[in-house]
Amino acid sequence: MKLATKPVTLGLIVGNRDFFPAHLCNSGRATVLRVLEEEGFKTVALSPEEARYGSIESLAEAQKCADLFRKHREEIDGVLVTLPNFGDERAIANALRWAELGVPVLIHAFPDDAANMTIKDRRDSFCGKMSVCNNLRQYGIKYSLTSLHTVEPTGAKFRADLQRFAGVCRVVRGMKFARIGAIGARPQAFNTVRFSEKLLERSGITVETLDLSEVFGRIEVLDNNAADVKAKLQQIDGYIPTRGIPADSLMKMAKLGAVIDGWMGERNLQASAIQCWTSMEEYFGVVPCTVMSMMSNGLMPSACETDIAGTVAMMALAYASGKPSAIVDWNNNYGDDPDKAVIFHCSNLPKDIFVDKPSDVIPADDIPVMDYQEIIAGTVGRDNTYGTVVGRVKGDPFTYLRVSTDDLNGKVVAYVGEGTVTNDPLKTFGGYGVVHVPRLQKLLNHICENGYEHHVAMNLAEVAAPVHEALTKYLGWATYHHGAQD
């Protein structure tokens, strides 16, 4: 099953305090609910019939809110606490503690109007937000903040805060219950992709394994005319140009895809990492790249060389953005520009990240097509390596992420940042692009000093901030945000 793309559902807590104008909670609640609906969120909130103005202040109201949230525990992805006035910090903290949701929490405070500061209309939410945060910290409840201390809920800044928080919620929800398939053993030459299943399991990420011998065995008994094989062959034909690819190779890819789809469905898996190099080519006769590309493009990330930690990074980026992720190598310098590099893979990159039409700077032969794998062909022969997806990555802003299990220190670590895919001239093979990353040399130094892998996940979206917050604050992973401190 692909990564969940359902709308984010937020539990809404409206804070109130009897020393301050309660009517502001009535209008404030209505405004926030309207903005949430406009931004595509679903909400779970107390009604005005259940609590005064649908807000919480007393012990009884906090309990009602907690009971409501527990009733909808399976739906709620995060909680928005909004303060139209100072708010009762104890009621808010108690409601969150008793609800036992374990989801991200965003604290929002309404701004005061400097021209309207009478006892009737003064909010004091500026001050109340500090008290709420103080109590949540005492209670051990993790929380997020808006970009401004107080922010008008109908404005662009708060709407951006909501969308960033939605990304945090999707990443946390997805990572806590992720199930990944490891298909085949780690290639002998790739010590770099070693990882700890136990450390990932502690974060809620389960890895299921399937040996290549079983994959080949299941393929052996598949009829060419089986419904799932014919359907997969049709999907491949409609996915990418296959001119010049032997029919026998396409049939092998279709059977491989059908078997993997079936197993992942049986095991309720959302992503995978697959062995290549060179068992697949020597003993089956194709590369799995197109099958993997199709999965990644359909929001079921798939990394090569059985790089499970790389798959985890692909998943986090896809959850945050709703777009396909790719796994690439930090592969080459680009001339003598210290802030540019070439990213590359052989490739299994998803179709949607490639250039899709030629332009003044992008020639027609950069448009993605199926081809043979030039690197492995030198070892096993061209006829055994059909199935790569070759082309150039489109020029767009992107986010990169690497997740790794630090077995020596017993923790999961990561680095994340943003850059731009450029249209600088380059002619090579596989899936490739030129990227510009500010202070790239500092990042490369961090990668080498900390022993990170050469693989990195990328996504054509700017989501470093929500990914960093989700991994660091809510999953407890030590994550370096490149550029955030510069």
N, C-alpha and C positions, 0 to 999 in steps of 0.2 A: 504494500500500500504506500502511496506517495505521502510526502510530508503534509500534515494537516494544514489546510488553507482556510479553515472556517474563521468567521469574524471573531475578534477578541471580545470576550465578555468581561466587564468590570463590575465588581461590587462597589457601590457608591456609598460612602459615609459622609453625611453632612453634619459638621460640628456646630454645636450651639452652646451658649453660656448665658445664664439668666441675667448677668450684670450688663449685657450688651443687647442692642436692638434685635429682637428675635424675628421681626418681620423681614430682615435681610436674608434669613435662612429660607424663607418662602420663595422670594424672588431669585435668590442665588441658586437654589436647587433646580428651579425651573430652567434657568439659563444654562446650567451645566448639563442637565439632561438633554436639552435641545442641541447643544454643541456636540455632545457625545454621539447623538443620533446622526447629526450631519457629518461627522467624521467616520461613520461606519461601525461604531461600537454597539454592542448589546449591553444592557445594564441590569443589575439586580439591586434594588434599593427599597428601603422602607417607604411606605406610602404615608401621606399626611393623616390617614385614618389610623395608622399603626403607631405613629409618634408625632408629636407636634411639629408641623411643617415637614414631616418626613426626616427630621434631624434627630441627633442623639445628644443627650446631656445627662440624664439620670442613669442609675444602675440598671433600672428596669428596661430603659430604652437600649442600653448597650447590650443587654441580654437578648432582647428581641432582634437586634441587628445580627448578633452572633448566630442565633437560631436560624434566621433567614439565610445567612451565608452558608451555614452547614448544610442546610436543605439543598442548596444549589452548588455544593462543593465540586461536583463533576463538571460544572459549566464554567465556573469562575476562574479566569486566567490571571487576574490581578485586581487590586483594590485602589480606587481613587478616593483619597480623603480631601474634601474641600472645606474651606473655612470662610463662610460669608461673614462671620464675626469671629471673635477671639476663639471660641470653641472650647469644649471641656476636654482637656487632654486625657483625663482618667477614663472617661467614657469611651473615647476613641481607642486607647490602648487596651482596655478591657474587651471591647468588641472584637478587636483583631486577635487578641490572645485566645478568647473563648471560641472563636470561629475555627481556629486551627487549620487554616487554609495552606500555609506555607507558600504563598505566592508573592510576587513583587507588589510593593505598595508605593504609590506616588502621593506626595503631600503638596497640596495646592492652597494658596492663600489669595483671597481677593484683595485688590489694592484699595486704599482709601482715596477719596476725592479731597484734595487739599482745600477746595472751596466749599466743602460741605462736611465740616467736622463737628457738628453739634452732637449733643448727647443722643439725639434721635437717630442719627445716621452714621456715627463714627464706628468703624468696624473693629479696629485694633487687631486685625488678622495678622499683620506684620509681626506683632509680638506673640500672638497665639501660636503661630507656626513654630516658633522656637520652643515653646512649652510642649507642644505635641511631639516634636522630634526628641526633646529631652526625655520624655516619658517612654517613647518607643525604644530608645537606646537602653533605658533602664530595664525594660521588659525583654530585651534581647530580640526585638522585632526589626528586621532589615527593611529599609525604605529608600526611596529615590526622591530627588528634588527637581522642581521645575528650573528652567534656565535662569529665571529671575525670581527673587525672593517672593515678591507679590506680582501677579500678572492677571490682566483682564481676560476672562475666559473666552470672550468672543473674538479675541485678536489672533493674529497669525502666530505669535510666539507660543501661546498656549496650545494652539492646534498642532504646532510642530512638536511641542513637548509630549502631547498625547501620542503622536505617531512614533516618536522615539521610544516612549514607554511601551507601546504596542509591540515594537520589535523586541524589547527586553522580555516582555511576557511570553512571546512566541518562542524565543530561544530557551528560556527557563522551562517552559512547559514541554518543549520538544526534547531537550537534553535529559530531563529527569526520567523519561520513560522511553528513551531511544532503544531500538533493537536493530543491530547491524549484522549482516551476513559476511563471514570471511570464507571466500570460495577459493580453496586451494591453500597450500602452504606458502610461507614467506619464501620468495626466491632466494637461492643460496647466496647470491652476491649482494643482497640488500640488507646488511645488518642495520642500516639506517632506519628501517621501518619496524624495528622491534618495538613492542609496546606491552603494557601490563593490563591484562583483562581485569585483574582484581581492582586496580585503581579506578578504571572506568566504571566497573560495577558499583563501586562505592558512591559514584556520582549518579547512579541510576541508568547507566548505559550498558546494555547486555550485548554480548557478542556470541552469535551462533556460528558453528563451523560446518563446512561441507567439503569433503575431499574431492579433488579433481577426478579421481577414479570413479566416484559415484556419479559425477556429472557426465563423464563419458559413457558410463554404464546406462544411465537413463536415456542418453541420446541414442545409443545403439538400438534400443527397442522402439524408438519413435518411427512411425511410418511417415513417409514424405507427404502423404495426403491427410495426415491428422489435422483436425480443425485448428488447434493452437499453433501448429507449424505453419499452415497456410496463412493464418492471420498475421503471424510474426513476419513472414516473408513479404506480405503486402505492406506491413508497417515500414519495413526496411526500404522497400521500393519507393514509398511515398515520403521517406524521411530525407534522403540525400541522393544526388545523382550517382548511379552505379555503372555508368557506361564503361565497358571493358573489363568488368569484374566477372570471372567465370561463374556459371550457374551453380556449379557444385560448391563453390565457396559461399555463395549466397545461401544455399540450402543449409550448409553447416552453421552459418550464423543464425539462421532462423531457428534451427533446432536448439542451438546453445541458448538463444534468447527465450525460447519456450520453456526449457528446463529451468533456467534461472527464475523466470517469472513464476513458474509453478511452485518452486521451492520457497521463494520469498513469500508467496501468498500463504503457503502452508504454515510457515513459521512466523507470520505477522511481522515481517521485517520492512523497515523504511529506507534502508540504504545498504550498500555493500562495498567490499573491496575484493578484487579478483587477482589471482595469480597469473602472471604472464612470464615472459623471460625464462625459459623458452619451452616449457612443457606443453603449453597450449599449441604452439606452432609445430613442434616436433611430433606430437602424438595425436593431434587432432587436425591441424592443417589450416587454421585461420587465426587471426588475432581477435580478441574480444572487444576491440575498441568501439566499433559501431554499436554493439549491444549496450555497452557501458554509456556511450554518448547519449543514446536514446533514453536510458534510465535517468541520467543526470538532467537531461532536458525536460523530462517529465516530473522533476522534483523528487526523484529517488536517487540521491547522489551515489556515485560509484567511483572509487579510486583504484588505481592500478598498483601492481606490486604488493598487493595485500596490505596496503597502508591504511590500517583501521583508524589510526589517529588522524590521518589526513581526511578520511571520510567524516570523522566527527567535526572537523573544521568546516568541511563543505556543508554539512547539515546546519551548523550554527549560522553560517552566512545565508543559506537559503531560507531558514526560518525567519531571520531578521528582515530579509528583503522581499521574499516571495518570488525570487528569480533564481534561475539555475546557477549552480556553482561549478567550477572546474578545479582540477588538481593540475598544477604545472610545476616545472623546475625553475628556480632562480638559475638561469642557465649560462648566460654570457654577458660580458661587458658590452656596451654599445659605444664603440670608438673610445674616445678619451673623456666623455662626459661622465663625471662622477655620480651624477644623480639619475642616470639612465641605465637600463639593463634590458636584456632579451629574456623573455619568458618563453618556455617551450615544453611541449610534450609530443608524443609520437604520431597520432594523438587520439584520445578519447574525449576531447573537449565537447561540451554540449553545443548543438547547432546554433542556439540562439545567441551565443556570445561571439560568433564569427561575423565578419563583414558579410552582408547579404546582397550587395550590389556594387558594381565597379563605379569609380569616380575619377576625378582628375588625378588623385594621388594614389588610388587603389586600382591596380590592373585587374582585368577579368579573371586571370588565373589565380587570384587570391581568394576567390569565392569557394566555399567548402565543397569538396567532393570526396567520394570513397576512393582509396588507393591502397597500395601495398606498403608495408612497414620497412622503410629503407635500411634502418639500422640492423634489425634482426635478420633481414633477408640475406645479409652477408654471411650469416651462420647457417641458416636452415633453408635458404632458397626462397626466391620471390614467390613461387606458387603456394607456399605455406604461410604467407603473411598478408593476404588480402584482408581488408576490413578496417583500416585506419580511416580517420576523418581528418583530412588535411585542409588547411586554410589559415587565414589571418584573423586575429582577434580585433574586433571593431574598436575604434578610438572613442573611449568613454572614461569617465571617472570609475574607479574600482576600489574595492576593499580587499585587503589580503589578510589571511589568518592562518597561523600554524598552531596546532595543539600537539602536545607531546606528554607522555607519561614519564616523569622524572622518578624512575624506580629507586635510584640511590637515596633520594630524600623522601620518598613515599608521597608524592603529590603530583597533581596534574598542573602543567604550566602551559603558557601560550604567549604569543605576541600578535598584535593586530595593528593595522594602520591603513591609510588611504593613499592613493596616487592616481595617475592618469595613464591610460593606454594611449599612445601617440600614433600618428600616421607617418612617423619617420621612415625613410626608405629602408627596406630589408628584403632580401630574397633568400629563402632557405626552404626547408621541407618540414613536414609535420604540421602541428598546430602551434602558432607562434605569434608574438607581438613585441613591440617595444614599449617599455613602461618608464614613466618618470615618477620617482618617489623623492620628495624633499628629504635632504640629509640621508640619502641612501647609504653612504659609507658608514654612517653611525649605525644604521639598521643592520648592515652586513656584519659589522663588528659585533653587535649584540648576538646575532645568530651564531657566529663562530665561537665567541667567548662562552656561550651557554650550551653549545653542542646541539643545536637544533638541526633537523633534517633539511635536505636540499629541496624537498617538496614543500609547496605552499598552496593553500586553497585561495581562490579568487572569485569575486562576484562583481558584476558590473552595476554596483550600487554603492552609495556612501552610507555605510551602516557601522562604522568602527565604534562610534560612541555607544549605541545600544548593545552591541556585542560585548564590548569591554565591560560595561556595567553588569550585564547578565552573568558573564563568566566570573568576574571578580567578586561582585557584591553578593550574588545569590547562589552561585555554584561553589564559590570559595577557591577558584583556581587563580594562581599567581599569574597575572596577565600584564605584560608590558604593552602600553599604548604608545607606539612610536609617533612622535610629533605632538603629543598632548602636552609634553613638558617643554617643548622648544619655544 
